[in-house]
Amino acid sequence: MRLLFLNPNTSAHLTDLGVAIARKVARPDTEIVPATGHFGARYISTRATAAIAGHAALDAFARC
């Protein structure tokens, strides 16, 4: 199985942390593909950053 771990903010560090957790709970044969937003906030804390993150998530998904 291939699993996309999509982090819509711009923090690669948070993506790495999330992927590490996902690898601990996923089946051994699961491929986890990390993706980090290319634009937007480093972390999502307001409605405005959440709206931008939605666009960043779609953009990151399209790049995969």
PDB file as gemmi writes it, atoms N, CA and C in Angstrom:
CRYST1    1.000    1.000    1.000  90.00  90.00  90.00 P 1                      
ATOM      1  N   MET A   1       0.846  -1.167   0.000  1.00  0.00           N  
ATOM      2  CA  MET A   1       0.000   0.000   0.000  1.00  0.00           C  
ATOM      3  C   MET A   1       0.894   1.234   0.000  1.00  0.00           C  
ATOM      4  N   ARG A   2       0.437   2.252  -0.660  1.00  0.00           N  
ATOM      5  CA  ARG A   2       1.141   3.532  -0.711  1.00  0.00           C  
ATOM      6  C   ARG A   2       0.267   4.573  -0.029  1.00  0.00           C  
ATOM      7  N   LEU A   3       0.827   5.294   0.931  1.00  0.00           N  
ATOM      8  CA  LEU A   3       0.088   6.270   1.718  1.00  0.00           C  
ATOM      9  C   LEU A   3       0.742   7.641   1.578  1.00  0.00           C  
ATOM     10  N   LEU A   4      -0.042   8.620   1.172  1.00  0.00           N  
ATOM     11  CA  LEU A   4       0.456   9.987   1.069  1.00  0.00           C  
ATOM     12  C   LEU A   4       0.259  10.671   2.409  1.00  0.00           C  
ATOM     13  N   PHE A   5       1.343  11.137   3.009  1.00  0.00           N  
ATOM     14  CA  PHE A   5       1.272  11.919   4.236  1.00  0.00           C  
ATOM     15  C   PHE A   5       1.445  13.379   3.839  1.00  0.00           C  
ATOM     16  N   LEU A   6       0.346  14.089   3.772  1.00  0.00           N  
ATOM     17  CA  LEU A   6       0.341  15.456   3.259  1.00  0.00           C  
ATOM     18  C   LEU A   6       0.233  16.450   4.415  1.00  0.00           C  
ATOM     19  N   ASN A   7       1.259  17.252   4.566  1.00  0.00           N  
ATOM     20  CA  ASN A   7       1.286  18.309   5.577  1.00  0.00           C  
ATOM     21  C   ASN A   7       1.093  19.635   4.833  1.00  0.00           C  
ATOM     22  N   PRO A   8      -0.045  20.308   5.016  1.00  0.00           N  
ATOM     23  CA  PRO A   8      -0.311  21.500   4.214  1.00  0.00           C  
ATOM     24  C   PRO A   8       0.405  22.767   4.681  1.00  0.00           C  
ATOM     25  N   ASN A   9       1.167  22.699   5.769  1.00  0.00           N  
ATOM     26  CA  ASN A   9       1.934  23.889   6.130  1.00  0.00           C  
ATOM     27  C   ASN A   9       3.341  23.762   5.544  1.00  0.00           C  
ATOM     28  N   THR A  10       4.186  24.743   5.767  1.00  0.00           N  
ATOM     29  CA  THR A  10       5.498  24.767   5.119  1.00  0.00           C  
ATOM     30  C   THR A  10       6.622  24.218   5.988  1.00  0.00           C  
ATOM     31  N   SER A  11       6.283  23.605   7.097  1.00  0.00           N  
ATOM     32  CA  SER A  11       7.301  23.096   8.013  1.00  0.00           C  
ATOM     33  C   SER A  11       7.679  21.654   7.661  1.00  0.00           C  
ATOM     34  N   ALA A  12       8.819  21.494   7.020  1.00  0.00           N  
ATOM     35  CA  ALA A  12       9.308  20.153   6.689  1.00  0.00           C  
ATOM     36  C   ALA A  12       9.589  19.357   7.960  1.00  0.00           C  
ATOM     37  N   HIS A  13       9.979  20.045   9.017  1.00  0.00           N  
ATOM     38  CA  HIS A  13      10.243  19.378  10.298  1.00  0.00           C  
ATOM     39  C   HIS A  13       8.970  18.698  10.821  1.00  0.00           C  
ATOM     40  N   LEU A  14       7.840  19.387  10.746  1.00  0.00           N  
ATOM     41  CA  LEU A  14       6.580  18.784  11.187  1.00  0.00           C  
ATOM     42  C   LEU A  14       6.175  17.623  10.283  1.00  0.00           C  
ATOM     43  N   THR A  15       6.442  17.737   8.999  1.00  0.00           N  
ATOM     44  CA  THR A  15       6.178  16.623   8.087  1.00  0.00           C  
ATOM     45  C   THR A  15       7.005  15.416   8.505  1.00  0.00           C  
ATOM     46  N   ASP A  16       8.280  15.624   8.778  1.00  0.00           N  
ATOM     47  CA  ASP A  16       9.164  14.527   9.184  1.00  0.00           C  
ATOM     48  C   ASP A  16       8.672  13.869  10.477  1.00  0.00           C  
ATOM     49  N   LEU A  17       8.244  14.682  11.438  1.00  0.00           N  
ATOM     50  CA  LEU A  17       7.729  14.128  12.691  1.00  0.00           C  
ATOM     51  C   LEU A  17       6.479  13.284  12.444  1.00  0.00           C  
ATOM     52  N   GLY A  18       5.584  13.789  11.634  1.00  0.00           N  
ATOM     53  CA  GLY A  18       4.364  13.055  11.320  1.00  0.00           C  
ATOM     54  C   GLY A  18       4.638  11.759  10.581  1.00  0.00           C  
ATOM     55  N   VAL A  19       5.556  11.792   9.643  1.00  0.00           N  
ATOM     56  CA  VAL A  19       5.912  10.596   8.888  1.00  0.00           C  
ATOM     57  C   VAL A  19       6.535   9.547   9.810  1.00  0.00           C  
ATOM     58  N   ALA A  20       7.362   9.975  10.739  1.00  0.00           N  
ATOM     59  CA  ALA A  20       7.979   9.037  11.688  1.00  0.00           C  
ATOM     60  C   ALA A  20       6.906   8.325  12.512  1.00  0.00           C  
ATOM     61  N   ILE A  21       5.889   9.067  12.940  1.00  0.00           N  
ATOM     62  CA  ILE A  21       4.792   8.459  13.704  1.00  0.00           C  
ATOM     63  C   ILE A  21       3.990   7.519  12.812  1.00  0.00           C  
ATOM     64  N   ALA A  22       3.711   7.948  11.596  1.00  0.00           N  
ATOM     65  CA  ALA A  22       2.950   7.108  10.668  1.00  0.00           C  
ATOM     66  C   ALA A  22       3.681   5.799  10.398  1.00  0.00           C  
ATOM     67  N   ARG A  23       4.986   5.843  10.260  1.00  0.00           N  
ATOM     68  CA  ARG A  23       5.758   4.623  10.002  1.00  0.00           C  
ATOM     69  C   ARG A  23       5.697   3.658  11.175  1.00  0.00           C  
ATOM     70  N   LYS A  24       5.575   4.186  12.385  1.00  0.00           N  
ATOM     71  CA  LYS A  24       5.487   3.328  13.571  1.00  0.00           C  
ATOM     72  C   LYS A  24       4.169   2.557  13.625  1.00  0.00           C  
ATOM     73  N   VAL A  25       3.105   3.133  13.089  1.00  0.00           N  
ATOM     74  CA  VAL A  25       1.789   2.495  13.205  1.00  0.00           C  
ATOM     75  C   VAL A  25       1.318   1.823  11.914  1.00  0.00           C  
ATOM     76  N   ALA A  26       1.994   2.080  10.810  1.00  0.00           N  
ATOM     77  CA  ALA A  26       1.604   1.492   9.524  1.00  0.00           C  
ATOM     78  C   ALA A  26       2.105   0.058   9.423  1.00  0.00           C  
ATOM     79  N   ARG A  27       1.499  -0.690   8.539  1.00  0.00           N  
ATOM     80  CA  ARG A  27       1.987  -2.035   8.256  1.00  0.00           C  
ATOM     81  C   ARG A  27       3.393  -1.949   7.675  1.00  0.00           C  
ATOM     82  N   PRO A  28       4.203  -2.984   7.894  1.00  0.00           N  
ATOM     83  CA  PRO A  28       5.588  -2.943   7.396  1.00  0.00           C  
ATOM     84  C   PRO A  28       5.707  -2.768   5.886  1.00  0.00           C  
ATOM     85  N   ASP A  29       4.729  -3.230   5.128  1.00  0.00           N  
ATOM     86  CA  ASP A  29       4.815  -3.130   3.672  1.00  0.00           C  
ATOM     87  C   ASP A  29       4.220  -1.834   3.124  1.00  0.00           C  
ATOM     88  N   THR A  30       3.856  -0.907   4.005  1.00  0.00           N  
ATOM     89  CA  THR A  30       3.268   0.366   3.580  1.00  0.00           C  
ATOM     90  C   THR A  30       4.368   1.363   3.217  1.00  0.00           C  
ATOM     91  N   GLU A  31       4.252   1.925   2.033  1.00  0.00           N  
ATOM     92  CA  GLU A  31       5.165   2.989   1.614  1.00  0.00           C  
ATOM     93  C   GLU A  31       4.515   4.320   1.986  1.00  0.00           C  
ATOM     94  N   ILE A  32       5.203   5.118   2.782  1.00  0.00           N  
ATOM     95  CA  ILE A  32       4.673   6.414   3.194  1.00  0.00           C  
ATOM     96  C   ILE A  32       5.409   7.496   2.415  1.00  0.00           C  
ATOM     97  N   VAL A  33       4.641   8.266   1.662  1.00  0.00           N  
ATOM     98  CA  VAL A  33       5.191   9.308   0.796  1.00  0.00           C  
ATOM     99  C   VAL A  33       4.927  10.666   1.445  1.00  0.00           C  
ATOM    100  N   PRO A  34       5.968  11.373   1.893  1.00  0.00           N  
ATOM    101  CA  PRO A  34       5.757  12.675   2.524  1.00  0.00           C  
ATOM    102  C   PRO A  34       5.576  13.799   1.500  1.00  0.00           C  
ATOM    103  N   ALA A  35       4.750  14.766   1.856  1.00  0.00           N  
ATOM    104  CA  ALA A  35       4.563  15.965   1.032  1.00  0.00           C  
ATOM    105  C   ALA A  35       4.329  17.147   1.966  1.00  0.00           C  
ATOM    106  N   THR A  36       5.023  18.228   1.726  1.00  0.00           N  
ATOM    107  CA  THR A  36       4.907  19.454   2.523  1.00  0.00           C  
ATOM    108  C   THR A  36       4.436  20.582   1.620  1.00  0.00           C  
ATOM    109  N   GLY A  37       3.600  21.452   2.151  1.00  0.00           N  
ATOM    110  CA  GLY A  37       3.118  22.591   1.383  1.00  0.00           C  
ATOM    111  C   GLY A  37       4.259  23.461   0.888  1.00  0.00           C  
ATOM    112  N   HIS A  38       4.116  23.991  -0.318  1.00  0.00           N  
ATOM    113  CA  HIS A  38       5.151  24.851  -0.905  1.00  0.00           C  
ATOM    114  C   HIS A  38       4.934  26.329  -0.576  1.00  0.00           C  
ATOM    115  N   PHE A  39       3.765  26.647  -0.045  1.00  0.00           N  
ATOM    116  CA  PHE A  39       3.487  28.041   0.323  1.00  0.00           C  
ATOM    117  C   PHE A  39       2.512  28.043   1.488  1.00  0.00           C  
ATOM    118  N   GLY A  40       2.419  29.176   2.152  1.00  0.00           N  
ATOM    119  CA  GLY A  40       1.502  29.308   3.284  1.00  0.00           C  
ATOM    120  C   GLY A  40       2.260  29.507   4.585  1.00  0.00           C  
ATOM    121  N   ALA A  41       1.615  29.140   5.669  1.00  0.00           N  
ATOM    122  CA  ALA A  41       2.164  29.360   7.012  1.00  0.00           C  
ATOM    123  C   ALA A  41       3.025  28.178   7.463  1.00  0.00           C  
ATOM    124  N   ARG A  42       3.932  28.441   8.397  1.00  0.00           N  
ATOM    125  CA  ARG A  42       4.743  27.361   8.985  1.00  0.00           C  
ATOM    126  C   ARG A  42       3.878  26.461   9.859  1.00  0.00           C  
ATOM    127  N   TYR A  43       2.864  27.029  10.476  1.00  0.00           N  
ATOM    128  CA  TYR A  43       1.874  26.228  11.207  1.00  0.00           C  
ATOM    129  C   TYR A  43       0.516  26.894  11.057  1.00  0.00           C  
ATOM    130  N   ILE A  44      -0.523  26.099  11.197  1.00  0.00           N  
ATOM    131  CA  ILE A  44      -1.886  26.562  10.941  1.00  0.00           C  
ATOM    132  C   ILE A  44      -2.542  26.883  12.272  1.00  0.00           C  
ATOM    133  N   SER A  45      -2.858  28.176  12.479  1.00  0.00           N  
ATOM    134  CA  SER A  45      -3.402  28.580  13.772  1.00  0.00           C  
ATOM    135  C   SER A  45      -4.598  29.527  13.675  1.00  0.00           C  
ATOM    136  N   THR A  46      -4.967  29.933  12.480  1.00  0.00           N  
ATOM    137  CA  THR A  46      -6.098  30.850  12.314  1.00  0.00           C  
ATOM    138  C   THR A  46      -6.961  30.389  11.145  1.00  0.00           C  
ATOM    139  N   ARG A  47      -8.118  30.982  11.003  1.00  0.00           N  
ATOM    140  CA  ARG A  47      -8.981  30.651   9.868  1.00  0.00           C  
ATOM    141  C   ARG A  47      -8.307  31.010   8.543  1.00  0.00           C  
ATOM    142  N   ALA A  48      -7.608  32.126   8.541  1.00  0.00           N  
ATOM    143  CA  ALA A  48      -6.935  32.541   7.305  1.00  0.00           C  
ATOM    144  C   ALA A  48      -5.844  31.548   6.914  1.00  0.00           C  
ATOM    145  N   THR A  49      -5.028  31.111   7.876  1.00  0.00           N  
ATOM    146  CA  THR A  49      -3.979  30.145   7.541  1.00  0.00           C  
ATOM    147  C   THR A  49      -4.580  28.788   7.173  1.00  0.00           C  
ATOM    148  N   ALA A  50      -5.728  28.446   7.748  1.00  0.00           N  
ATOM    149  CA  ALA A  50      -6.411  27.196   7.384  1.00  0.00           C  
ATOM    150  C   ALA A  50      -6.910  27.262   5.939  1.00  0.00           C  
ATOM    151  N   ALA A  51      -7.427  28.418   5.539  1.00  0.00           N  
ATOM    152  CA  ALA A  51      -7.892  28.579   4.158  1.00  0.00           C  
ATOM    153  C   ALA A  51      -6.731  28.467   3.174  1.00  0.00           C  
ATOM    154  N   ILE A  52      -5.623  29.091   3.505  1.00  0.00           N  
ATOM    155  CA  ILE A  52      -4.436  29.006   2.651  1.00  0.00           C  
ATOM    156  C   ILE A  52      -3.917  27.569   2.629  1.00  0.00           C  
ATOM    157  N   ALA A  53      -3.956  26.899   3.770  1.00  0.00           N  
ATOM    158  CA  ALA A  53      -3.490  25.513   3.855  1.00  0.00           C  
ATOM    159  C   ALA A  53      -4.319  24.593   2.964  1.00  0.00           C  
ATOM    160  N   GLY A  54      -5.613  24.869   2.836  1.00  0.00           N  
ATOM    161  CA  GLY A  54      -6.449  24.073   1.943  1.00  0.00           C  
ATOM    162  C   GLY A  54      -5.962  24.162   0.511  1.00  0.00           C  
ATOM    163  N   HIS A  55      -5.615  25.361   0.090  1.00  0.00           N  
ATOM    164  CA  HIS A  55      -5.078  25.564  -1.260  1.00  0.00           C  
ATOM    165  C   HIS A  55      -3.708  24.899  -1.382  1.00  0.00           C  
ATOM    166  N   ALA A  56      -2.875  25.035  -0.343  1.00  0.00           N  
ATOM    167  CA  ALA A  56      -1.542  24.420  -0.364  1.00  0.00           C  
ATOM    168  C   ALA A  56      -1.643  22.895  -0.418  1.00  0.00           C  
ATOM    169  N   ALA A  57      -2.643  22.322   0.261  1.00  0.00           N  
ATOM    170  CA  ALA A  57      -2.833  20.876   0.250  1.00  0.00           C  
ATOM    171  C   ALA A  57      -3.186  20.388  -1.151  1.00  0.00           C  
ATOM    172  N   LEU A  58      -4.094  21.094  -1.815  1.00  0.00           N  
ATOM    173  CA  LEU A  58      -4.449  20.717  -3.184  1.00  0.00           C  
ATOM    174  C   LEU A  58      -3.242  20.819  -4.120  1.00  0.00           C  
ATOM    175  N   ASP A  59      -2.456  21.867  -3.928  1.00  0.00           N  
ATOM    176  CA  ASP A  59      -1.265  22.056  -4.747  1.00  0.00           C  
ATOM    177  C   ASP A  59      -0.264  20.926  -4.505  1.00  0.00           C  
ATOM    178  N   ALA A  60      -0.035  20.577  -3.240  1.00  0.00           N  
ATOM    179  CA  ALA A  60       0.910  19.504  -2.912  1.00  0.00           C  
ATOM    180  C   ALA A  60       0.419  18.168  -3.459  1.00  0.00           C  
ATOM    181  N   PHE A  61      -0.882  17.919  -3.370  1.00  0.00           N  
ATOM    182  CA  PHE A  61      -1.460  16.680  -3.893  1.00  0.00           C  
ATOM    183  C   PHE A  61      -1.264  16.594  -5.408  1.00  0.00           C  
ATOM    184  N   ALA A  62      -1.451  17.703  -6.085  1.00  0.00           N  
ATOM    185  CA  ALA A  62      -1.292  17.730  -7.539  1.00  0.00           C  
ATOM    186  C   ALA A  62       0.153  17.449  -7.953  1.00  0.00           C  
ATOM    187  N   ARG A  63       1.100  17.800  -7.100  1.00  0.00           N  
ATOM    188  CA  ARG A  63       2.513  17.577  -7.405  1.00  0.00           C  
ATOM    189  C   ARG A  63       2.953  16.126  -7.204  1.00  0.00           C  
ATOM    190  N   CYS A  64       2.170  15.350  -6.491  1.00  0.00           N  
ATOM    191  CA  CYS A  64       2.554  13.949  -6.195  1.00  0.00           C  
ATOM    192  C   CYS A  64       2.226  13.006  -7.313  1.00  0.00           C  
TER     193      CYS A  64                                                      
END                                                                             
